[in-house]
């Protein structure tokens, strides 16, 4: 009886092993079929590319920060208005058009000061103001004149940067160049890898610009007098476009 039970257990174990093996082979076959039938258009390749355009700098963007500080809000506001009036008068004298002036509303804040600044025994507070003004002009000779006038009248926070009237055009050209370069790079990778490049899946892009000095070597510049300034040297503005493109591959 024991031998018969043992024989049945062996037979049952053998059947179970065959069932497990068959089931495992079935799963393996299903897995291979799934991979073989996976659509080729679900495979992609992603390219990051950038390109730039160099533009002549024919504008200056001059940023001025109007600020004032006093013991009371009214005193701070009046002092701020004096500075604001001075700047507005200067821009009018220089015939700067309204279209070339951008500004923000006056911001005021009140804070407690740690030292006995105004000789009072009570806790002391100070009110400060702030206002940003941006002026754009093409006459580079105005740059030094504006700065000198502002310094002489107590302004201490301003800066300038180069720009161009062709920024929009430059961004478009840089974007086209970046897209073309990305396509060429993707085609090179696909050809080298023995695959075919398909249509575009997605595109993301961004752009920015930054001024870059570019010294002129013309005869006119080389023959400058001692009165020459850095403003006599031509400048360029770099416009850069960045793209991220995903292509289907076959």
Backbone torsions as a table, in degrees:
resi	resn	phi	psi	omega
1	UNK	NA	-39.3	179.4
2	UNK	-64.9	-40.2	179.6
3	UNK	-67.1	-36.8	179.1
4	UNK	-66.2	-39.6	178.6
5	UNK	-65.2	-41.3	-179.4
6	UNK	-64.7	-40.2	-179.8
7	UNK	-63.8	-40.6	178.5
8	UNK	-63.8	-39.7	179.2
9	UNK	-64.1	-39.0	179.4
10	UNK	-66.0	-44.3	179.8
11	UNK	-62.9	-44.1	179.0
12	UNK	-63.2	-41.5	178.3
13	UNK	-63.1	-38.3	179.0
14	UNK	-66.5	-41.5	177.4
15	UNK	-63.2	-41.9	179.7
16	UNK	-62.8	-41.3	179.0
17	UNK	-62.3	-43.1	179.2
18	UNK	-64.0	-37.4	178.9
19	UNK	-65.5	-44.2	179.0
20	UNK	-62.6	-43.1	-179.8
21	UNK	-64.2	-43.2	179.6
22	UNK	-63.7	-43.1	179.1
23	UNK	-63.5	-40.0	178.2
24	UNK	-64.9	-41.5	177.7
25	UNK	-65.0	-37.2	178.0
26	UNK	-62.2	-44.9	178.1
27	UNK	-62.6	-41.1	180.0
28	UNK	-63.5	-42.0	178.1
29	UNK	-63.4	-40.4	178.1
30	UNK	-64.4	-39.3	-179.5
31	UNK	-65.0	-44.1	179.3
32	UNK	-64.0	-40.4	179.6
33	UNK	-63.6	-40.5	179.8
34	UNK	-62.5	-45.1	179.5
35	UNK	-65.7	-38.5	-178.6
36	UNK	-68.7	-30.1	-177.3
37	UNK	-93.4	2.5	179.9
38	UNK	-62.6	127.3	-178.2
39	UNK	-58.9	133.9	-179.6
40	UNK	-65.1	-28.4	-176.1
41	UNK	-75.7	2.8	174.3
42	UNK	-87.9	-10.3	178.0
43	UNK	-89.3	138.0	-175.8
44	UNK	-136.2	164.8	172.2
45	UNK	-132.7	136.2	-176.3
46	UNK	-115.0	133.2	-178.4
47	UNK	-121.2	131.6	170.7
48	UNK	-107.1	127.3	-175.8
49	UNK	-144.8	151.0	176.5
50	UNK	-137.6	153.7	177.6
51	UNK	-149.9	157.6	-177.1
52	UNK	-137.9	157.5	174.8
53	UNK	-126.1	137.0	177.8
54	UNK	-99.5	123.7	-176.1
55	UNK	-116.5	148.4	175.9
56	UNK	-69.0	132.2	178.3
57	UNK	-79.8	109.4	-179.5
58	UNK	-121.1	12.7	177.7
59	UNK	-137.9	153.0	170.1
60	UNK	-122.3	131.4	174.1
61	UNK	-103.6	114.5	-175.6
62	UNK	-106.6	119.6	-177.8
63	UNK	-106.5	126.7	-179.4
64	UNK	-120.0	134.9	176.7
65	UNK	-108.9	109.6	177.6
66	UNK	-87.5	125.2	178.8
67	UNK	-144.0	156.0	178.5
68	UNK	-151.5	159.0	-180.0
69	UNK	-148.1	134.8	-179.6
70	UNK	-154.6	173.4	-176.6
71	UNK	-70.0	-36.7	-178.0
72	UNK	-117.6	155.9	177.5
73	UNK	-58.0	-39.6	-178.5
74	UNK	-65.4	-42.6	179.0
75	UNK	-64.0	-42.0	179.5
76	UNK	-64.5	-41.2	-179.7
77	UNK	-65.5	-43.1	179.6
78	UNK	-64.0	-40.8	178.3
79	UNK	-65.5	-39.6	178.0
80	UNK	-62.4	-43.8	-179.2
81	UNK	-62.7	-33.0	176.5
82	UNK	-63.5	-45.6	178.8
83	UNK	-65.3	-41.1	179.8
84	UNK	-63.4	-41.8	179.3
85	UNK	-64.4	-38.4	178.3
86	UNK	-62.2	-46.0	-179.4
87	UNK	-65.7	-42.1	179.6
88	UNK	-62.1	-41.4	178.2
89	UNK	-64.2	-39.0	179.3
90	UNK	-63.7	-43.1	-179.4
91	UNK	-66.3	-35.4	177.0
92	UNK	-67.6	-41.0	179.1
93	UNK	-63.7	-30.9	-179.3
94	UNK	-88.7	3.7	179.4
95	UNK	58.2	38.9	175.3
96	UNK	-78.8	123.1	-176.7
97	UNK	-72.7	157.1	179.7
98	UNK	-62.0	-32.9	-179.8
99	UNK	-64.5	-19.0	-177.4
100	UNK	-96.6	3.7	-176.3
101	UNK	-118.4	126.0	174.0
102	UNK	-124.9	139.0	-179.3
103	UNK	-148.4	162.0	177.0
104	UNK	-109.7	157.4	176.8
105	UNK	-63.4	159.7	178.9
106	UNK	-66.7	134.6	174.6
107	UNK	-110.7	135.2	-179.9
108	UNK	-127.8	143.5	174.1
109	UNK	-145.1	149.4	-177.6
110	UNK	-119.4	130.7	-178.4
111	UNK	-140.4	155.9	178.3
112	UNK	-82.6	138.7	180.0
113	UNK	-104.3	149.7	-174.7
114	UNK	-82.4	-31.8	-177.2
115	UNK	-95.0	161.7	180.0
116	UNK	-82.9	69.2	-170.8
117	UNK	-65.4	-38.6	-173.9
118	UNK	-106.7	14.2	174.7
119	UNK	71.8	25.3	177.9
120	UNK	-103.5	152.5	178.3
121	UNK	-85.6	-26.8	179.7
122	UNK	-73.3	160.9	175.4
123	UNK	-53.7	134.7	-173.6
124	UNK	-103.3	145.7	178.9
125	UNK	-130.5	154.6	177.6
126	UNK	-133.2	143.6	177.6
127	UNK	-110.4	131.0	179.2
128	UNK	-123.3	151.9	179.4
129	UNK	-122.3	160.0	179.0
130	UNK	-154.7	139.3	178.4
131	UNK	-153.4	129.3	-179.6
132	UNK	-98.5	133.0	178.4
133	UNK	-128.5	134.5	179.0
134	UNK	-121.9	127.1	-179.5
135	UNK	-120.2	131.2	178.9
136	UNK	-115.2	129.1	179.5
137	UNK	-148.8	158.3	-177.0
138	UNK	-103.2	-14.7	179.3
139	UNK	-84.9	100.2	-175.6
140	UNK	-63.7	-22.2	-179.4
141	UNK	-67.3	-19.5	179.5
142	UNK	-72.5	-22.5	-173.2
143	UNK	-59.2	-51.4	-179.2
144	UNK	-68.9	-37.0	-179.8
145	UNK	-63.0	-44.2	179.5
146	UNK	-63.2	-44.1	-178.3
147	UNK	-61.7	-46.5	-179.0
148	UNK	-60.9	-42.6	-180.0
149	UNK	-63.9	-41.1	-179.6
150	UNK	-65.9	-43.6	179.1
151	UNK	-62.6	-42.5	-179.9
152	UNK	-63.5	-21.6	-177.6
153	UNK	-110.6	23.4	170.1
154	UNK	89.7	4.3	176.5
155	UNK	-78.5	140.1	-177.2
156	UNK	-135.9	10.2	-178.1
157	UNK	-139.6	99.3	177.9
158	UNK	-158.5	160.5	-179.0
159	UNK	-158.3	162.7	-179.8
160	UNK	-135.8	155.6	177.4
161	UNK	-147.3	154.1	179.6
162	UNK	-84.0	150.7	175.3
163	UNK	-147.5	-174.1	-177.5
164	UNK	-145.2	150.4	176.2
165	UNK	-76.5	-7.4	-177.0
166	UNK	-110.5	26.6	-178.7
167	UNK	-59.8	-47.7	-177.6
168	UNK	-61.3	-43.8	178.4
169	UNK	-63.4	-40.8	179.7
170	UNK	-65.2	-39.8	178.1
171	UNK	-61.9	-40.2	-179.7
172	UNK	-65.4	-44.2	179.6
173	UNK	-65.2	-40.7	179.7
174	UNK	-64.6	-39.0	179.0
175	UNK	-64.9	-43.4	178.6
176	UNK	-61.3	-43.4	179.8
177	UNK	-62.9	-41.4	179.9
178	UNK	-65.5	-40.7	179.0
179	UNK	-65.2	-43.2	179.1
180	UNK	-64.5	-42.5	180.0
181	UNK	-65.6	-37.2	178.5
182	UNK	-65.2	-41.3	178.8
183	UNK	-63.9	-43.2	179.4
184	UNK	-63.6	-40.2	179.0
185	UNK	-65.7	-42.5	179.9
186	UNK	-64.5	-41.1	179.2
187	UNK	-65.5	-38.3	177.9
188	UNK	-62.9	-45.8	179.9
189	UNK	-63.8	-42.9	-178.9
190	UNK	-64.4	-45.5	-179.2
191	UNK	-63.5	-42.2	-179.9
192	UNK	-66.8	-31.6	-177.7
193	UNK	-88.7	-3.2	178.8
194	UNK	74.8	30.3	178.8
195	UNK	-124.2	168.0	-179.9
196	UNK	-107.1	137.8	179.9
197	UNK	-85.3	130.0	-179.0
198	UNK	-100.5	-162.5	-179.6
199	UNK	-71.7	172.0	-179.3
200	UNK	-77.3	134.7	175.7
201	UNK	-90.0	-47.7	-177.9
202	UNK	-155.9	154.1	177.8
203	UNK	-137.1	131.1	171.5
204	UNK	-126.8	139.9	-178.9
205	UNK	-147.0	158.4	175.8
206	UNK	-149.6	162.4	178.8
207	UNK	-147.0	157.5	175.9
208	UNK	-160.0	169.4	177.7
209	UNK	-141.3	154.8	178.9
210	UNK	-149.0	138.4	-178.3
211	UNK	-74.4	139.3	179.8
212	UNK	-130.8	125.4	179.0
213	UNK	-61.8	142.8	177.9
214	UNK	-144.0	101.6	-175.0
215	UNK	-68.4	133.6	178.3
216	UNK	-83.6	147.2	179.0
217	UNK	-119.2	22.1	-178.8
218	UNK	-71.2	160.5	-179.5
219	UNK	-62.9	-32.8	-178.9
220	UNK	-63.4	-41.8	179.9
221	UNK	-71.2	-39.6	-177.8
222	UNK	-65.0	-23.5	-177.8
223	UNK	-100.9	23.2	-179.1
224	UNK	-64.0	152.2	178.0
225	UNK	-88.1	-177.9	178.8
226	UNK	-67.4	-14.6	179.4
227	UNK	-85.1	4.6	-178.6
228	UNK	-67.3	156.3	177.6
229	UNK	-134.8	172.4	179.5
230	UNK	-62.8	-23.9	180.0
231	UNK	-68.1	-12.5	178.3
232	UNK	-79.3	-14.1	179.7
233	UNK	-88.9	132.7	-178.7
234	UNK	-66.8	149.6	-179.5
235	UNK	-126.8	158.3	175.9
236	UNK	-126.7	159.4	176.9
237	UNK	-120.7	128.2	179.0
238	UNK	-94.2	126.4	174.2
239	UNK	-109.0	122.2	-175.6
240	UNK	-119.2	136.7	176.9
241	UNK	-117.1	136.3	177.8
242	UNK	-118.7	133.2	179.5
243	UNK	-128.2	148.7	174.2
244	UNK	-129.4	111.5	-173.9
245	UNK	-123.4	134.6	174.0
246	UNK	-110.9	128.4	178.4
247	UNK	-112.2	147.2	168.3
248	UNK	-74.1	146.5	174.2
249	UNK	-123.7	148.2	-177.3
250	UNK	-116.8	NA	NA
